Amino acid sequence: MCTGNVHSAKMTGAGKGQDGWFALGKATVTYDCSYHTSMPVGLNIDFLNEEMGPGARVAVELSPASAMGLVHAIMESLAKGGLDPGKVALEAASAELLAQAASPIS
């Protein structure tokens, strides 16, 4: 059953697509129907730069277990690199709130 469950996040980084490396601007994450695997549902991640068009996109479809394994590997990598993932997330959220507060109301 397809869920239509979609979440997005701003990204800073780079991805490698069919035409080479490109700057990332956004990631879209869905837990929804899987179209390219035999799984009925999966976690789908699209890394993209909307300004550059469809060629600036990297997509993956993961099983729920694989997605959780990826989350664990990311958290372990950050922790072993000396970063507190919770603190990094809190600082990013605080910076975004400050930027929104400084924007003029239109």
Gaussian input, Z-matrix of N, CA and C with variables (Angstrom, degrees):
# hf/3-21g

backbone

0 1
 N
 C     1     B1
 C     2     B2     1     A1
 N     3     B3     2     A2     1     D1
 C     4     B4     3     A3     2     D2
 C     5     B5     4     A4     3     D3
 N     6     B6     5     A5     4     D4
 C     7     B7     6     A6     5     D5
 C     8     B8     7     A7     6     D6
 N     9     B9     8     A8     7     D7
 C    10    B10     9     A9     8     D8
 C    11    B11    10    A10     9     D9
 N    12    B12    11    A11    10    D10
 C    13    B13    12    A12    11    D11
 C    14    B14    13    A13    12    D12
 N    15    B15    14    A14    13    D13
 C    16    B16    15    A15    14    D14
 C    17    B17    16    A16    15    D15
 N    18    B18    17    A17    16    D16
 C    19    B19    18    A18    17    D17
 C    20    B20    19    A19    18    D18
 N    21    B21    20    A20    19    D19
 C    22    B22    21    A21    20    D20
 C    23    B23    22    A22    21    D21
 N    24    B24    23    A23    22    D22
 C    25    B25    24    A24    23    D23
 C    26    B26    25    A25    24    D24
 N    27    B27    26    A26    25    D25
 C    28    B28    27    A27    26    D26
 C    29    B29    28    A28    27    D27
 N    30    B30    29    A29    28    D28
 C    31    B31    30    A30    29    D29
 C    32    B32    31    A31    30    D30
 N    33    B33    32    A32    31    D31
 C    34    B34    33    A33    32    D32
 C    35    B35    34    A34    33    D33
 N    36    B36    35    A35    34    D34
 C    37    B37    36    A36    35    D35
 C    38    B38    37    A37    36    D36
 N    39    B39    38    A38    37    D37
 C    40    B40    39    A39    38    D38
 C    41    B41    40    A40    39    D39
 N    42    B42    41    A41    40    D40
 C    43    B43    42    A42    41    D41
 C    44    B44    43    A43    42    D42
 N    45    B45    44    A44    43    D43
 C    46    B46    45    A45    44    D44
 C    47    B47    46    A46    45    D45
 N    48    B48    47    A47    46    D46
 C    49    B49    48    A48    47    D47
 C    50    B50    49    A49    48    D48
 N    51    B51    50    A50    49    D49
 C    52    B52    51    A51    50    D50
 C    53    B53    52    A52    51    D51
 N    54    B54    53    A53    52    D52
 C    55    B55    54    A54    53    D53
 C    56    B56    55    A55    54    D54
 N    57    B57    56    A56    55    D55
 C    58    B58    57    A57    56    D56
 C    59    B59    58    A58    57    D57
 N    60    B60    59    A59    58    D58
 C    61    B61    60    A60    59    D59
 C    62    B62    61    A61    60    D60
 N    63    B63    62    A62    61    D61
 C    64    B64    63    A63    62    D62
 C    65    B65    64    A64    63    D63
 N    66    B66    65    A65    64    D64
 C    67    B67    66    A66    65    D65
 C    68    B68    67    A67    66    D66
 N    69    B69    68    A68    67    D67
 C    70    B70    69    A69    68    D68
 C    71    B71    70    A70    69    D69
 N    72    B72    71    A71    70    D70
 C    73    B73    72    A72    71    D71
 C    74    B74    73    A73    72    D72
 N    75    B75    74    A74    73    D73
 C    76    B76    75    A75    74    D74
 C    77    B77    76    A76    75    D75
 N    78    B78    77    A77    76    D76
 C    79    B79    78    A78    77    D77
 C    80    B80    79    A79    78    D78
 N    81    B81    80    A80    79    D79
 C    82    B82    81    A81    80    D80
 C    83    B83    82    A82    81    D81
 N    84    B84    83    A83    82    D82
 C    85    B85    84    A84    83    D83
 C    86    B86    85    A85    84    D84
 N    87    B87    86    A86    85    D85
 C    88    B88    87    A87    86    D86
 C    89    B89    88    A88    87    D87
 N    90    B90    89    A89    88    D88
 C    91    B91    90    A90    89    D89
 C    92    B92    91    A91    90    D90
 N    93    B93    92    A92    91    D91
 C    94    B94    93    A93    92    D92
 C    95    B95    94    A94    93    D93
 N    96    B96    95    A95    94    D94
 C    97    B97    96    A96    95    D95
 C    98    B98    97    A97    96    D96
 N    99    B99    98    A98    97    D97
 C   100   B100    99    A99    98    D98
 C   101   B101   100   A100    99    D99
 N   102   B102   101   A101   100   D100
 C   103   B103   102   A102   101   D101
 C   104   B104   103   A103   102   D102
 N   105   B105   104   A104   103   D103
 C   106   B106   105   A105   104   D104
 C   107   B107   106   A106   105   D105
 N   108   B108   107   A107   106   D106
 C   109   B109   108   A108   107   D107
 C   110   B110   109   A109   108   D108
 N   111   B111   110   A110   109   D109
 C   112   B112   111   A111   110   D110
 C   113   B113   112   A112   111   D111
 N   114   B114   113   A113   112   D112
 C   115   B115   114   A114   113   D113
 C   116   B116   115   A115   114   D114
 N   117   B117   116   A116   115   D115
 C   118   B118   117   A117   116   D116
 C   119   B119   118   A118   117   D117
 N   120   B120   119   A119   118   D118
 C   121   B121   120   A120   119   D119
 C   122   B122   121   A121   120   D120
 N   123   B123   122   A122   121   D121
 C   124   B124   123   A123   122   D122
 C   125   B125   124   A124   123   D123
 N   126   B126   125   A125   124   D124
 C   127   B127   126   A126   125   D125
 C   128   B128   127   A127   126   D126
 N   129   B129   128   A128   127   D127
 C   130   B130   129   A129   128   D128
 C   131   B131   130   A130   129   D129
 N   132   B132   131   A131   130   D130
 C   133   B133   132   A132   131   D131
 C   134   B134   133   A133   132   D132
 N   135   B135   134   A134   133   D133
 C   136   B136   135   A135   134   D134
 C   137   B137   136   A136   135   D135
 N   138   B138   137   A137   136   D136
 C   139   B139   138   A138   137   D137
 C   140   B140   139   A139   138   D138
 N   141   B141   140   A140   139   D139
 C   142   B142   141   A141   140   D140
 C   143   B143   142   A142   141   D141
 N   144   B144   143   A143   142   D142
 C   145   B145   144   A144   143   D143
 C   146   B146   145   A145   144   D144
 N   147   B147   146   A146   145   D145
 C   148   B148   147   A147   146   D146
 C   149   B149   148   A148   147   D147
 N   150   B150   149   A149   148   D148
 C   151   B151   150   A150   149   D149
 C   152   B152   151   A151   150   D150
 N   153   B153   152   A152   151   D151
 C   154   B154   153   A153   152   D152
 C   155   B155   154   A154   153   D153
 N   156   B156   155   A155   154   D154
 C   157   B157   156   A156   155   D155
 C   158   B158   157   A157   156   D156
 N   159   B159   158   A158   157   D157
 C   160   B160   159   A159   158   D158
 C   161   B161   160   A160   159   D159
 N   162   B162   161   A161   160   D160
 C   163   B163   162   A162   161   D161
 C   164   B164   163   A163   162   D162
 N   165   B165   164   A164   163   D163
 C   166   B166   165   A165   164   D164
 C   167   B167   166   A166   165   D165
 N   168   B168   167   A167   166   D166
 C   169   B169   168   A168   167   D167
 C   170   B170   169   A169   168   D168
 N   171   B171   170   A170   169   D169
 C   172   B172   171   A171   170   D170
 C   173   B173   172   A172   171   D171
 N   174   B174   173   A173   172   D172
 C   175   B175   174   A174   173   D173
 C   176   B176   175   A175   174   D174
 N   177   B177   176   A176   175   D175
 C   178   B178   177   A177   176   D176
 C   179   B179   178   A178   177   D177
 N   180   B180   179   A179   178   D178
 C   181   B181   180   A180   179   D179
 C   182   B182   181   A181   180   D180
 N   183   B183   182   A182   181   D181
 C   184   B184   183   A183   182   D182
 C   185   B185   184   A184   183   D183
 N   186   B186   185   A185   184   D184
 C   187   B187   186   A186   185   D185
 C   188   B188   187   A187   186   D186
 N   189   B189   188   A188   187   D187
 C   190   B190   189   A189   188   D188
 C   191   B191   190   A190   189   D189
 N   192   B192   191   A191   190   D190
 C   193   B193   192   A192   191   D191
 C   194   B194   193   A193   192   D192
 N   195   B195   194   A194   193   D193
 C   196   B196   195   A195   194   D194
 C   197   B197   196   A196   195   D195
 N   198   B198   197   A197   196   D196
 C   199   B199   198   A198   197   D197
 C   200   B200   199   A199   198   D198
 N   201   B201   200   A200   199   D199
 C   202   B202   201   A201   200   D200
 C   203   B203   202   A202   201   D201
 N   204   B204   203   A203   202   D202
 C   205   B205   204   A204   203   D203
 C   206   B206   205   A205   204   D204
 N   207   B207   206   A206   205   D205
 C   208   B208   207   A207   206   D206
 C   209   B209   208   A208   207   D207
 N   210   B210   209   A209   208   D208
 C   211   B211   210   A210   209   D209
 C   212   B212   211   A211   210   D210
 N   213   B213   212   A212   211   D211
 C   214   B214   213   A213   212   D212
 C   215   B215   214   A214   213   D213
 N   216   B216   215   A215   214   D214
 C   217   B217   216   A216   215   D215
 C   218   B218   217   A217   216   D216
 N   219   B219   218   A218   217   D217
 C   220   B220   219   A219   218   D218
 C   221   B221   220   A220   219   D219
 N   222   B222   221   A221   220   D220
 C   223   B223   222   A222   221   D221
 C   224   B224   223   A223   222   D222
 N   225   B225   224   A224   223   D223
 C   226   B226   225   A225   224   D224
 C   227   B227   226   A226   225   D225
 N   228   B228   227   A227   226   D226
 C   229   B229   228   A228   227   D227
 C   230   B230   229   A229   228   D228
 N   231   B231   230   A230   229   D229
 C   232   B232   231   A231   230   D230
 C   233   B233   232   A232   231   D231
 N   234   B234   233   A233   232   D232
 C   235   B235   234   A234   233   D233
 C   236   B236   235   A235   234   D234
 N   237   B237   236   A236   235   D235
 C   238   B238   237   A237   236   D236
 C   239   B239   238   A238   237   D237
 N   240   B240   239   A239   238   D238
 C   241   B241   240   A240   239   D239
 C   242   B242   241   A241   240   D240
 N   243   B243   242   A242   241   D241
 C   244   B244   243   A243   242   D242
 C   245   B245   244   A244   243   D243
 N   246   B246   245   A245   244   D244
 C   247   B247   246   A246   245   D245
 C   248   B248   247   A247   246   D246
 N   249   B249   248   A248   247   D247
 C   250   B250   249   A249   248   D248
 C   251   B251   250   A250   249   D249
 N   252   B252   251   A251   250   D250
 C   253   B253   252   A252   251   D251
 C   254   B254   253   A253   252   D252
 N   255   B255   254   A254   253   D253
 C   256   B256   255   A255   254   D254
 C   257   B257   256   A256   255   D255
 N   258   B258   257   A257   256   D256
 C   259   B259   258   A258   257   D257
 C   260   B260   259   A259   258   D258
 N   261   B261   260   A260   259   D259
 C   262   B262   261   A261   260   D260
 C   263   B263   262   A262   261   D261
 N   264   B264   263   A263   262   D262
 C   265   B265   264   A264   263   D263
 C   266   B266   265   A265   264   D264
 N   267   B267   266   A266   265   D265
 C   268   B268   267   A267   266   D266
 C   269   B269   268   A268   267   D267
 N   270   B270   269   A269   268   D268
 C   271   B271   270   A270   269   D269
 C   272   B272   271   A271   270   D270
 N   273   B273   272   A272   271   D271
 C   274   B274   273   A273   272   D272
 C   275   B275   274   A274   273   D273
 N   276   B276   275   A275   274   D274
 C   277   B277   276   A276   275   D275
 C   278   B278   277   A277   276   D276
 N   279   B279   278   A278   277   D277
 C   280   B280   279   A279   278   D278
 C   281   B281   280   A280   279   D279
 N   282   B282   281   A281   280   D280
 C   283   B283   282   A282   281   D281
 C   284   B284   283   A283   282   D282
 N   285   B285   284   A284   283   D283
 C   286   B286   285   A285   284   D284
 C   287   B287   286   A286   285   D285
 N   288   B288   287   A287   286   D286
 C   289   B289   288   A288   287   D287
 C   290   B290   289   A289   288   D288
 N   291   B291   290   A290   289   D289
 C   292   B292   291   A291   290   D290
 C   293   B293   292   A292   291   D291
 N   294   B294   293   A293   292   D292
 C   295   B295   294   A294   293   D293
 C   296   B296   295   A295   294   D294
 N   297   B297   296   A296   295   D295
 C   298   B298   297   A297   296   D296
 C   299   B299   298   A298   297   D297
 N   300   B300   299   A299   298   D298
 C   301   B301   300   A300   299   D299
 C   302   B302   301   A301   300   D300
 N   303   B303   302   A302   301   D301
 C   304   B304   303   A303   302   D302
 C   305   B305   304   A304   303   D303
 N   306   B306   305   A305   304   D304
 C   307   B307   306   A306   305   D305
 C   308   B308   307   A307   306   D306
 N   309   B309   308   A308   307   D307
 C   310   B310   309   A309   308   D308
 C   311   B311   310   A310   309   D309
 N   312   B312   311   A311   310   D310
 C   313   B313   312   A312   311   D311
 C   314   B314   313   A313   312   D312
 N   315   B315   314   A314   313   D313
 C   316   B316   315   A315   314   D314
 C   317   B317   316   A316   315   D315

   B1=1.4491
   B2=1.5330
   B3=1.3002
   B4=1.4684
   B5=1.5213
   B6=1.3205
   B7=1.4671
   B8=1.5199
   B9=1.3225
   B10=1.4628
   B11=1.5184
   B12=1.3228
   B13=1.4629
   B14=1.5318
   B15=1.3554
   B16=1.4601
   B17=1.5319
   B18=1.3306
   B19=1.4675
   B20=1.5215
   B21=1.3347
   B22=1.4649
   B23=1.5149
   B24=1.3261
   B25=1.4608
   B26=1.5163
   B27=1.3160
   B28=1.4552
   B29=1.5182
   B30=1.3223
   B31=1.4508
   B32=1.5243
   B33=1.3074
   B34=1.4612
   B35=1.5167
   B36=1.3167
   B37=1.4558
   B38=1.5101
   B39=1.3149
   B40=1.4568
   B41=1.5161
   B42=1.3216
   B43=1.4519
   B44=1.5158
   B45=1.3153
   B46=1.4591
   B47=1.5229
   B48=1.3192
   B49=1.4515
   B50=1.5143
   B51=1.3161
   B52=1.4684
   B53=1.5206
   B54=1.3320
   B55=1.4721
   B56=1.5285
   B57=1.3249
   B58=1.4612
   B59=1.5227
   B60=1.3106
   B61=1.4648
   B62=1.5221
   B63=1.3431
   B64=1.4587
   B65=1.5297
   B66=1.3218
   B67=1.4677
   B68=1.5250
   B69=1.3170
   B70=1.4633
   B71=1.5164
   B72=1.3151
   B73=1.4506
   B74=1.5104
   B75=1.3564
   B76=1.4586
   B77=1.5218
   B78=1.3138
   B79=1.4652
   B80=1.5208
   B81=1.3120
   B82=1.4611
   B83=1.5168
   B84=1.3217
   B85=1.4567
   B86=1.5248
   B87=1.3199
   B88=1.4609
   B89=1.5232
   B90=1.3026
   B91=1.4659
   B92=1.5115
   B93=1.3182
   B94=1.4507
   B95=1.5306
   B96=1.3057
   B97=1.4672
   B98=1.5195
   B99=1.3013
   B100=1.4587
   B101=1.5167
   B102=1.3243
   B103=1.4550
   B104=1.5325
   B105=1.3235
   B106=1.4667
   B107=1.5232
   B108=1.3145
   B109=1.4700
   B110=1.5278
   B111=1.3103
   B112=1.4687
   B113=1.5267
   B114=1.3255
   B115=1.4648
   B116=1.5292
   B117=1.3361
   B118=1.4657
   B119=1.5396
   B120=1.3230
   B121=1.4617
   B122=1.5191
   B123=1.3109
   B124=1.4500
   B125=1.5093
   B126=1.2984
   B127=1.4530
   B128=1.5223
   B129=1.3143
   B130=1.4597
   B131=1.5252
   B132=1.3251
   B133=1.4655
   B134=1.5193
   B135=1.3255
   B136=1.4638
   B137=1.5115
   B138=1.3212
   B139=1.4603
   B140=1.5212
   B141=1.3401
   B142=1.4478
   B143=1.5223
   B144=1.3244
   B145=1.4522
   B146=1.5171
   B147=1.3401
   B148=1.4656
   B149=1.5233
   B150=1.3248
   B151=1.4598
   B152=1.5265
   B153=1.3408
   B154=1.4638
   B155=1.5285
   B156=1.3221
   B157=1.4545
   B158=1.5145
   B159=1.3375
   B160=1.4723
   B161=1.5260
   B162=1.3269
   B163=1.4617
   B164=1.5201
   B165=1.3338
   B166=1.4664
   B167=1.5231
   B168=1.3375
   B169=1.4638
   B170=1.5234
   B171=1.3208
   B172=1.4579
   B173=1.5206
   B174=1.3197
   B175=1.4646
   B176=1.5201
   B177=1.3409
   B178=1.4620
   B179=1.5234
   B180=1.3197
   B181=1.4517
   B182=1.5241
   B183=1.3268
   B184=1.4646
   B185=1.5225
   B186=1.3286
   B187=1.4566
   B188=1.5270
   B189=1.3296
   B190=1.4632
   B191=1.5353
   B192=1.3394
   B193=1.4712
   B194=1.5271
   B195=1.3314
   B196=1.4651
   B197=1.5255
   B198=1.3299
   B199=1.4647
   B200=1.5297
   B201=1.3204
   B202=1.4637
   B203=1.5292
   B204=1.3219
   B205=1.4641
   B206=1.5148
   B207=1.3405
   B208=1.4669
   B209=1.5275
   B210=1.3288
   B211=1.4698
   B212=1.5257
   B213=1.3175
   B214=1.4697
   B215=1.5314
   B216=1.3272
   B217=1.4702
   B218=1.5329
   B219=1.3360
   B220=1.4673
   B221=1.5262
   B222=1.3197
   B223=1.4748
   B224=1.5318
   B225=1.3341
   B226=1.4641
   B227=1.5269
   B228=1.3310
   B229=1.4683
   B230=1.5217
   B231=1.3259
   B232=1.4710
   B233=1.5235
   B234=1.3251
   B235=1.4674
   B236=1.5241
   B237=1.3215
   B238=1.4644
   B239=1.5155
   B240=1.3344
   B241=1.4620
   B242=1.5209
   B243=1.3337
   B244=1.4630
   B245=1.5212
   B246=1.3234
   B247=1.4593
   B248=1.5213
   B249=1.3053
   B250=1.4557
   B251=1.5261
   B252=1.3471
   B253=1.4572
   B254=1.5310
   B255=1.3194
   B256=1.4644
   B257=1.5164
   B258=1.3237
   B259=1.4622
   B260=1.5254
   B261=1.3284
   B262=1.4668
   B263=1.5300
   B264=1.3322
   B265=1.4617
   B266=1.5225
   B267=1.3249
   B268=1.4652
   B269=1.5273
   B270=1.3301
   B271=1.4646
   B272=1.5187
   B273=1.3317
   B274=1.4687
   B275=1.5260
   B276=1.3312
   B277=1.4655
   B278=1.5268
   B279=1.3241
   B280=1.4652
   B281=1.5207
   B282=1.3275
   B283=1.4633
   B284=1.5251
   B285=1.3294
   B286=1.4651
   B287=1.5282
   B288=1.3174
   B289=1.4767
   B290=1.5197
   B291=1.3306
   B292=1.4581
   B293=1.5290
   B294=1.3143
   B295=1.4629
   B296=1.5266
   B297=1.3136
   B298=1.4641
   B299=1.5249
   B300=1.3224
   B301=1.4689
   B302=1.5241
   B303=1.3529
   B304=1.4614
   B305=1.5235
   B306=1.3397
   B307=1.4663
   B308=1.5128
   B309=1.3549
   B310=1.4547
   B311=1.5238
   B312=1.2827
   B313=1.4632
   B314=1.5193
   B315=1.3210
   B316=1.4602
   B317=1.5005
   A1=108.71
   A2=117.34
   A3=121.64
   A4=109.83
   A5=115.87
   A6=120.11
   A7=113.79
   A8=118.48
   A9=120.36
   A10=112.32
   A11=117.17
   A12=123.48
   A13=108.74
   A14=117.17
   A15=121.88
   A16=110.38
   A17=116.47
   A18=122.49
   A19=108.40
   A20=116.85
   A21=121.70
   A22=110.25
   A23=115.41
   A24=121.71
   A25=109.00
   A26=116.43
   A27=120.55
   A28=108.16
   A29=116.64
   A30=122.10
   A31=110.63
   A32=115.33
   A33=122.83
   A34=105.43
   A35=115.64
   A36=119.78
   A37=109.52
   A38=116.54
   A39=121.53
   A40=109.34
   A41=115.48
   A42=122.33
   A43=109.11
   A44=116.45
   A45=119.83
   A46=108.53
   A47=115.12
   A48=121.70
   A49=111.20
   A50=115.96
   A51=121.37
   A52=112.85
   A53=117.60
   A54=121.18
   A55=112.84
   A56=117.91
   A57=121.36
   A58=111.84
   A59=115.37
   A60=121.99
   A61=111.10
   A62=115.13
   A63=121.32
   A64=108.89
   A65=115.90
   A66=121.33
   A67=109.54
   A68=116.00
   A69=120.48
   A70=109.66
   A71=116.10
   A72=120.72
   A73=112.35
   A74=115.98
   A75=119.30
   A76=109.96
   A77=115.47
   A78=121.58
   A79=107.27
   A80=115.84
   A81=121.78
   A82=107.30
   A83=116.48
   A84=122.42
   A85=108.31
   A86=115.74
   A87=120.18
   A88=109.85
   A89=115.72
   A90=121.52
   A91=103.46
   A92=115.72
   A93=119.16
   A94=109.75
   A95=115.84
   A96=121.14
   A97=110.00
   A98=115.30
   A99=121.45
   A100=107.77
   A101=116.46
   A102=120.71
   A103=113.72
   A104=117.51
   A105=119.23
   A106=112.91
   A107=117.06
   A108=121.27
   A109=107.85
   A110=116.38
   A111=120.16
   A112=112.32
   A113=117.22
   A114=120.50
   A115=109.73
   A116=118.16
   A117=118.98
   A118=112.10
   A119=116.89
   A120=121.64
   A121=108.91
   A122=115.69
   A123=119.96
   A124=110.48
   A125=115.18
   A126=121.39
   A127=106.22
   A128=115.85
   A129=122.32
   A130=108.05
   A131=116.95
   A132=121.92
   A133=108.30
   A134=115.83
   A135=122.27
   A136=107.60
   A137=117.00
   A138=122.99
   A139=105.51
   A140=118.91
   A141=118.82
   A142=114.01
   A143=112.59
   A144=122.55
   A145=104.72
   A146=116.41
   A147=121.37
   A148=112.33
   A149=117.20
   A150=120.87
   A151=112.12
   A152=117.47
   A153=121.49
   A154=113.31
   A155=118.39
   A156=121.44
   A157=114.30
   A158=116.29
   A159=121.29
   A160=115.40
   A161=118.84
   A162=120.41
   A163=113.07
   A164=116.58
   A165=121.47
   A166=108.52
   A167=115.35
   A168=121.32
   A169=109.04
   A170=115.32
   A171=122.58
   A172=106.08
   A173=117.28
   A174=121.52
   A175=110.36
   A176=115.60
   A177=121.86
   A178=109.15
   A179=116.04
   A180=122.82
   A181=107.07
   A182=115.74
   A183=121.41
   A184=110.93
   A185=115.95
   A186=119.22
   A187=107.38
   A188=118.27
   A189=119.43
   A190=112.60
   A191=117.61
   A192=120.50
   A193=110.77
   A194=116.93
   A195=120.23
   A196=111.04
   A197=117.00
   A198=120.98
   A199=110.45
   A200=116.85
   A201=119.74
   A202=110.46
   A203=117.54
   A204=120.66
   A205=111.42
   A206=116.81
   A207=121.15
   A208=110.56
   A209=117.34
   A210=120.62
   A211=110.09
   A212=116.46
   A213=121.00
   A214=110.54
   A215=117.26
   A216=120.65
   A217=111.13
   A218=117.65
   A219=120.88
   A220=110.07
   A221=116.89
   A222=120.45
   A223=111.18
   A224=116.85
   A225=120.72
   A226=111.11
   A227=116.71
   A228=120.60
   A229=111.17
   A230=116.58
   A231=119.95
   A232=111.07
   A233=115.90
   A234=119.85
   A235=111.28
   A236=117.70
   A237=120.59
   A238=112.23
   A239=116.70
   A240=121.53
   A241=112.22
   A242=116.37
   A243=120.75
   A244=114.25
   A245=117.47
   A246=120.77
   A247=110.40
   A248=116.21
   A249=121.91
   A250=106.05
   A251=118.62
   A252=120.03
   A253=113.47
   A254=117.47
   A255=120.59
   A256=111.43
   A257=116.61
   A258=120.94
   A259=111.05
   A260=116.98
   A261=121.38
   A262=109.49
   A263=117.18
   A264=121.44
   A265=111.06
   A266=117.11
   A267=121.35
   A268=110.72
   A269=117.48
   A270=120.53
   A271=111.29
   A272=117.63
   A273=121.30
   A274=110.19
   A275=117.11
   A276=120.56
   A277=110.61
   A278=117.29
   A279=121.05
   A280=110.83
   A281=117.73
   A282=121.86
   A283=110.39
   A284=116.59
   A285=119.67
   A286=110.67
   A287=117.03
   A288=120.02
   A289=111.26
   A290=117.69
   A291=120.63
   A292=111.22
   A293=117.23
   A294=121.32
   A295=110.45
   A296=117.22
   A297=120.41
   A298=110.71
   A299=117.31
   A300=121.30
   A301=112.10
   A302=116.44
   A303=120.34
   A304=112.34
   A305=117.25
   A306=120.43
   A307=110.07
   A308=116.42
   A309=118.79
   A310=110.79
   A311=116.06
   A312=121.65
   A313=108.50
   A314=116.76
   A315=119.41
   A316=112.24
   D1=125.96
   D2=179.59
   D3=-74.41
   D4=140.64
   D5=-174.17
   D6=-103.36
   D7=-29.12
   D8=-175.48
   D9=68.76
   D10=17.67
   D11=-178.47
   D12=-80.39
   D13=106.06
   D14=-173.80
   D15=-125.24
   D16=133.41
   D17=175.33
   D18=-133.86
   D19=146.42
   D20=179.65
   D21=-126.69
   D22=154.98
   D23=176.46
   D24=-144.95
   D25=141.20
   D26=173.42
   D27=-69.68
   D28=143.80
   D29=-177.68
   D30=-125.90
   D31=146.01
   D32=167.42
   D33=-124.88
   D34=120.23
   D35=-177.39
   D36=162.86
   D37=-157.80
   D38=-179.55
   D39=-143.95
   D40=151.17
   D41=176.19
   D42=-131.10
   D43=156.81
   D44=178.88
   D45=-111.46
   D46=115.61
   D47=179.51
   D48=-108.98
   D49=-164.83
   D50=-176.27
   D51=-63.40
   D52=-26.52
   D53=-179.54
   D54=-103.92
   D55=14.07
   D56=-179.99
   D57=107.22
   D58=-162.46
   D59=-175.81
   D60=-75.90
   D61=146.06
   D62=176.90
   D63=-146.56
   D64=155.38
   D65=178.23
   D66=-73.00
   D67=135.58
   D68=176.39
   D69=-86.26
   D70=149.12
   D71=176.09
   D72=-127.58
   D73=-22.22
   D74=-172.19
   D75=-159.00
   D76=151.95
   D77=168.57
   D78=-127.36
   D79=137.70
   D80=174.88
   D81=-115.53
   D82=130.20
   D83=-178.11
   D84=-121.35
   D85=128.73
   D86=176.99
   D87=-130.44
   D88=145.68
   D89=166.52
   D90=-108.86
   D91=102.95
   D92=-167.56
   D93=-156.72
   D94=-172.50
   D95=177.11
   D96=-55.11
   D97=141.69
   D98=176.53
   D99=-98.74
   D100=126.25
   D101=-174.97
   D102=-101.91
   D103=-17.94
   D104=-173.41
   D105=-122.06
   D106=10.84
   D107=175.76
   D108=-131.79
   D109=174.94
   D110=179.12
   D111=-85.62
   D112=0.82
   D113=179.92
   D114=-77.54
   D115=142.81
   D116=177.75
   D117=-68.07
   D118=-38.56
   D119=176.49
   D120=-136.36
   D121=158.26
   D122=178.07
   D123=-160.25
   D124=175.33
   D125=174.85
   D126=-95.83
   D127=119.57
   D128=-177.05
   D129=-108.94
   D130=130.25
   D131=179.09
   D132=-123.44
   D133=126.55
   D134=174.11
   D135=-115.03
   D136=119.00
   D137=172.44
   D138=-98.56
   D139=128.24
   D140=-174.48
   D141=-153.03
   D142=165.73
   D143=170.95
   D144=-126.38
   D145=99.12
   D146=-174.02
   D147=-60.53
   D148=-32.30
   D149=-178.16
   D150=-66.59
   D151=-24.72
   D152=-176.95
   D153=-94.03
   D154=-4.95
   D155=177.51
   D156=87.93
   D157=-174.48
   D158=-173.00
   D159=-63.88
   D160=-20.83
   D161=178.68
   D162=-72.38
   D163=-16.15
   D164=-179.70
   D165=-101.57
   D166=66.42
   D167=-176.31
   D168=-150.05
   D169=137.39
   D170=171.57
   D171=-127.89
   D172=125.65
   D173=-177.07
   D174=-123.84
   D175=146.75
   D176=174.24
   D177=-137.71
   D178=148.92
   D179=171.23
   D180=-121.40
   D181=124.57
   D182=-175.33
   D183=-122.92
   D184=148.88
   D185=170.46
   D186=-68.20
   D187=156.31
   D188=177.05
   D189=-54.71
   D190=-39.75
   D191=179.33
   D192=-65.65
   D193=-40.84
   D194=177.98
   D195=-65.53
   D196=-39.28
   D197=178.39
   D198=-61.72
   D199=-43.37
   D200=178.79
   D201=-67.06
   D202=-36.63
   D203=175.23
   D204=-62.04
   D205=-39.38
   D206=177.57
   D207=-65.53
   D208=-44.28
   D209=177.18
   D210=-57.82
   D211=-45.17
   D212=-180.00
   D213=-62.39
   D214=-44.86
   D215=-179.51
   D216=-63.51
   D217=-38.93
   D218=177.94
   D219=-64.64
   D220=-46.85
   D221=-179.40
   D222=-62.62
   D223=-41.87
   D224=178.41
   D225=-64.26
   D226=-41.96
   D227=-179.97
   D228=-62.92
   D229=-43.91
   D230=178.16
   D231=-63.68
   D232=-45.36
   D233=-179.20
   D234=-62.97
   D235=-44.52
   D236=179.56
   D237=-68.95
   D238=-21.16
   D239=175.55
   D240=-84.31
   D241=3.12
   D242=177.28
   D243=89.25
   D244=10.27
   D245=179.63
   D246=-103.60
   D247=140.63
   D248=173.34
   D249=-92.30
   D250=109.05
   D251=-176.42
   D252=-55.41
   D253=-35.91
   D254=178.19
   D255=-65.16
   D256=-41.67
   D257=179.18
   D258=-66.46
   D259=-41.06
   D260=178.47
   D261=-60.95
   D262=-45.63
   D263=179.89
   D264=-63.65
   D265=-41.81
   D266=179.77
   D267=-64.85
   D268=-42.41
   D269=178.83
   D270=-64.45
   D271=-39.10
   D272=178.91
   D273=-66.22
   D274=-42.48
   D275=179.25
   D276=-65.69
   D277=-39.99
   D278=179.21
   D279=-64.49
   D280=-41.77
   D281=178.98
   D282=-63.25
   D283=-39.88
   D284=179.55
   D285=-67.21
   D286=-41.00
   D287=178.00
   D288=-64.49
   D289=-39.66
   D290=177.46
   D291=-64.62
   D292=-40.16
   D293=178.41
   D294=-64.82
   D295=-40.07
   D296=178.41
   D297=-66.05
   D298=-39.72
   D299=179.68
   D300=-66.45
   D301=-30.52
   D302=-178.55
   D303=-82.99
   D304=-14.66
   D305=-179.31
   D306=-73.74
   D307=137.74
   D308=177.31
   D309=-67.59
   D310=144.77
   D311=178.19
   D312=-78.19
   D313=129.02
   D314=-179.44
   D315=-104.88

